[in-house]
Amino acid sequence: MKGKLLAALSISSAIILAGCGAPTAAGQPGAVAQAATSAHAAPHRAVAPTLKLQHISLTVLPGSRLGPDKIMHDAFSLTDFKVVQGVPTQVTVYNYDGGTHSITSAPLGLNVTLKGSPKEGVPGVTTFTFTPKKTGAFTWECVLKCDGQAKGWAMSHDGYMKGVIHVVPNKHQQFIDLTIKDGLQYAAADKKIHDSYSPANFTVTAGIPVHVTVVNFDTGSHSLTSPTLGLNQIFKGAAKTGIPSVSTFTFTPKKTGNFHWQCVIPCDGGPTGWAMSHNGYMNGTITVVK
């Protein structure tokens, strides 16, 4: 009888120990409770995309912008633009003027010479990178003699060969600036000057809103249409020669890859103008990176 009582006590003790977190086969106490806790753990949160490199494109157009003095002046198509604080900024400048120019801003540590166009319709392309450290509005100017037809007037007037770089806080945003000009870019294929975007091919980061500014010097309207990106933006024409229209829109690319776009409004001389079907003119690629 005593032996049966001891056996019963041993079995009861084993049951109690198991219920209180006795060592499991894996040698870890409370494994069942841990498994239950893990099953109800908070789901993993996706990491927000980060802007690692911002791409800014600028275009220099000689004798392109009408001034208050009723004279056509040399000008950057867009002189006041935005960049994001603390993010390396790759600036590409397309200079359609045969002369050199500069982007000079002492507060930002910039003094970059922009090479001139080797021939009509073929831009001189200069690329440089800088990282804006502080937010604020920083004046820049071209310090190389230009706008000779007006005795350098454009060099001292904002909106021509002088402007402002706005460094904004890094708040989940990126900026792209595009220029449209009729009779802008030369094509070796047919040896003609064609209507064109500058640039037609550009890069943005996935998952971050893209604020796009389009400056249209052509008196006709144009579009930027890409069904795969859900884009069909139409940009009205310039009010008159030398007074471009300025349009803005925002989109957020979801996937990485190369996405084709085109202008679907008849241009470059007709409904099926050459530039409309050739990459780098009124047709291009939006590259979306991580």
VOGU-3710 file (C-alpha; in Angstrom, 3 decimals, decimal comma):
1> mkgkllaals> 0,000/0,000/0,000  2,853/2,338/0,882  4,506/1,657/-2,483  1,312/2,533/-4,392  0,989/5,797/-2,458  4,554/6,843/-3,285  3,996/6,064/-6,967  0,833/8,184/-7,020  2,649/11,078/-5,384  5,471/10,865/-7,950
11> issaiilagc> 3,017/10,988/-10,852  1,155/13,988/-9,339  4,431/15,877/-8,803  5,435/15,300/-12,417  2,113/16,686/-13,662  2,413/19,796/-11,438  5,991/20,462/-12,547  5,043/20,149/-16,224  2,243/22,653/-15,780  4,598/25,143/-14,087
21> gaptaagqpg> 7,154/25,230/-16,857  9,201/22,112/-16,323  12,124/21,592/-18,712  10,985/20,451/-22,160  12,661/18,030/-24,508  14,681/20,983/-25,807  15,820/21,735/-22,268  14,075/25,149/-22,124  11,440/25,969/-19,486  8,099/27,375/-20,597
31> avaqaatsah> 8,571/26,565/-24,287  4,836/26,145/-24,814  4,101/29,571/-23,313  6,875/31,183/-25,416  5,495/29,620/-28,578  2,053/31,015/-27,803  3,528/34,490/-27,189  5,481/34,376/-30,462  2,357/33,438/-32,388  0,696/36,647/-31,225
41> aaphravapt> 3,737/38,937/-31,655  3,312/42,206/-33,571  3,776/41,780/-37,339  7,061/42,971/-38,890  6,853/46,529/-40,180  8,273/47,329/-43,607  11,185/49,758/-43,611  10,289/53,098/-45,250  12,216/53,808/-48,461  15,149/56,196/-48,120
51> lklqhisltv> 16,326/58,774/-50,622  19,997/57,883/-51,071  20,734/60,145/-54,057  18,664/62,939/-55,563  18,844/63,812/-59,262  18,466/67,411/-60,419  18,547/68,446/-64,103  19,003/72,025/-65,343  19,024/73,426/-68,870  20,726/76,558/-70,219
61> lpgsrlgpdk> 18,980/78,181/-73,207  20,660/81,138/-74,950  18,404/84,059/-75,905  15,340/82,197/-74,699  13,540/84,226/-72,025  11,825/87,551/-72,570  12,777/90,237/-70,062  10,831/93,274/-68,811  13,038/95,292/-71,169  11,440/93,389/-74,105
71> imhdafsltd> 14,770/91,768/-74,972  15,354/88,014/-75,197  17,966/86,987/-72,624  20,194/84,013/-71,899  18,640/81,960/-69,129  18,512/78,733/-67,232  15,079/77,295/-67,961  14,526/76,979/-64,214  16,640/79,018/-61,821  14,836/78,497/-58,497
81> fkvvqgvptq> 14,696/74,836/-57,514  14,519/72,520/-54,496  16,879/69,906/-53,088  16,629/67,767/-49,949  18,830/68,433/-46,926  21,519/65,885/-46,120  21,075/63,846/-49,314  23,848/63,737/-51,954  22,602/65,727/-54,939  23,709/64,837/-58,460
91> vtvynydggt> 23,202/67,866/-60,703  23,307/67,483/-64,488  23,335/70,659/-66,583  22,506/70,634/-70,304  24,013/73,774/-71,825  22,717/74,600/-75,318  24,755/77,803/-75,459  28,115/77,732/-77,222  29,689/79,652/-74,329  30,600/78,393/-70,879
101> hsitsaplgl> 28,599/79,333/-67,788  28,826/78,663/-64,067  26,792/77,793/-61,005  28,445/79,710/-58,183  27,188/79,847/-54,606  29,631/80,593/-51,801  27,240/79,511/-48,995  26,859/76,076/-50,619  30,516/75,799/-51,613  29,695/75,672/-55,323
111> nvtlkgspke> 31,731/77,118/-58,176  31,200/74,797/-61,116  32,023/75,720/-64,717  29,550/74,366/-67,271  31,010/73,458/-70,628  29,484/74,936/-73,768  27,624/73,302/-76,629  29,938/71,860/-79,325  27,374/72,605/-82,061  23,812/73,837/-82,435
121> gvpgvttftf> 21,343/71,421/-80,881  23,997/69,374/-79,073  24,262/70,340/-75,406  27,436/70,484/-73,407  26,739/68,195/-70,446  28,267/68,793/-67,003  27,556/66,651/-63,939  28,605/67,376/-60,368  27,546/66,247/-56,881  27,193/68,107/-53,604
131> tpkktgaftw> 25,423/67,483/-50,292  23,422/70,408/-48,860  23,973/70,469/-45,095  21,572/73,161/-43,913  18,036/74,147/-44,839  17,431/77,600/-46,246  17,361/79,665/-49,435  20,781/80,070/-51,051  21,464/82,421/-53,948  23,536/81,208/-56,894
141> ecvlkcdgqa> 24,712/83,035/-60,019  26,662/82,644/-63,225  29,930/84,559/-62,821  31,170/84,021/-66,378  30,370/86,795/-68,848  27,220/86,089/-70,830  24,008/87,656/-72,173  26,184/89,901/-74,339  23,268/91,173/-76,401  21,992/92,879/-73,235
151> kgwamshdgy> 25,362/93,751/-71,671  25,123/90,976/-69,081  21,726/91,995/-67,717  20,720/88,355/-67,098  23,682/87,781/-64,775  22,218/90,021/-62,086  18,537/89,120/-62,376  16,808/86,172/-60,740  15,069/83,902/-63,230  17,728/84,315/-65,911
161> mkgvihvvpn> 21,388/83,565/-65,100  20,843/83,831/-61,370  18,521/82,079/-58,936  17,860/80,435/-55,592  18,508/76,884/-54,395  15,958/76,000/-51,725  17,257/73,310/-49,356  14,212/71,710/-47,711  13,954/69,228/-44,795  14,249/65,542/-45,587
171> khqqfidlti> 10,545/64,711/-45,262  9,899/61,837/-47,665  10,047/63,827/-50,908  12,118/64,249/-54,069  12,149/66,755/-56,922  12,519/66,576/-60,719  12,685/69,545/-63,123  12,028/69,147/-66,864  12,194/71,571/-69,793  10,314/71,421/-73,126
181> kdglqyaaad> 11,578/73,412/-76,075  10,588/73,382/-79,733  13,509/73,067/-82,162  15,916/72,204/-79,376  17,918/69,045/-80,004  19,912/67,845/-83,002  19,559/64,274/-84,269  22,420/62,704/-86,190  19,946/60,238/-87,706  18,324/62,847/-89,966
191> kkihdsyspa> 20,583/65,854/-89,325  17,639/67,982/-88,144  16,813/69,954/-85,004  13,802/68,508/-83,164  11,354/69,379/-80,413  12,575/67,827/-77,192  12,347/67,424/-73,460  15,513/68,211/-71,518  16,138/65,688/-70,169  13,910/62,977/-71,633
201> nftvtagipv> 15,451/60,241/-69,480  15,590/60,692/-65,707  15,865/58,747/-62,440  13,692/58,702/-59,302  13,475/56,563/-56,146  10,617/54,104/-55,567  8,128/54,686/-52,764  8,896/58,399/-52,318  6,605/61,123/-53,747  8,144/62,859/-56,771
211> hvtvvnfdtg> 7,354/66,568/-57,203  7,768/67,357/-60,907  8,091/70,853/-62,389  7,795/71,208/-66,175  8,785/74,432/-67,951  7,369/74,562/-71,490  8,918/77,120/-73,880  6,899/75,816/-76,846  3,642/77,642/-77,592  2,025/74,251/-78,214
221> shsltsptlg> 0,895/71,899/-75,445  2,624/68,580/-74,748  2,104/65,553/-72,549  4,037/63,097/-70,428  2,121/59,832/-70,797  3,088/56,486/-69,259  0,269/53,935/-68,741  2,565/51,648/-66,705  3,163/54,468/-64,191  -0,388/55,784/-64,384
231> lnqifkgaak> 0,750/59,118/-65,846  -1,031/61,251/-68,425  -0,045/64,823/-67,635  -0,704/67,617/-70,144  1,316/70,839/-70,104  -0,130/73,964/-71,695  1,929/75,973/-74,136  3,868/79,168/-73,505  1,819/82,373/-73,370  4,148/83,804/-76,017
241> tgipsvstft> 7,688/83,286/-77,226  10,045/83,719/-74,291  7,372/83,405/-71,592  7,153/79,686/-70,756  4,317/77,981/-68,950  5,163/76,259/-65,669  3,269/73,143/-64,575  3,654/70,920/-61,521  2,383/67,479/-60,533  3,242/64,736/-58,052
251> ftpkktgnfh> 3,363/60,961/-58,389  4,757/58,093/-56,338  6,400/55,225/-58,288  5,671/51,898/-56,588  8,013/49,511/-58,406  11,614/49,674/-59,590  12,449/49,308/-63,275  12,600/51,247/-66,536  9,287/52,760/-67,609  8,616/54,207/-71,053
261> wqcvipcdgg> 6,826/57,530/-71,517  5,935/59,605/-74,558  4,230/62,799/-75,672  0,925/61,786/-77,296  -0,003/65,280/-78,506  1,026/65,928/-82,138  4,277/67,872/-82,260  7,628/68,140/-84,035  5,964/69,073/-87,303  2,917/66,828/-87,396
271> ptgwamshng> 0,747/64,101/-85,831  3,531/61,548/-86,180  6,510/63,854/-85,673  9,898/62,111/-85,613  10,640/63,209/-82,038  7,453/61,562/-80,748  8,771/58,085/-81,485  12,444/58,490/-80,641  13,954/58,161/-77,189  15,665/61,281/-75,911
281> ymngtitvvk> 13,342/63,739/-77,632  9,557/63,660/-77,042  9,852/60,107/-75,811  11,972/58,705/-72,996  12,539/56,483/-69,967  11,841/57,001/-66,278  14,224/54,809/-64,284  12,914/53,934/-60,823  15,528/52,719/-58,329  15,402/51,503/-54,702
//
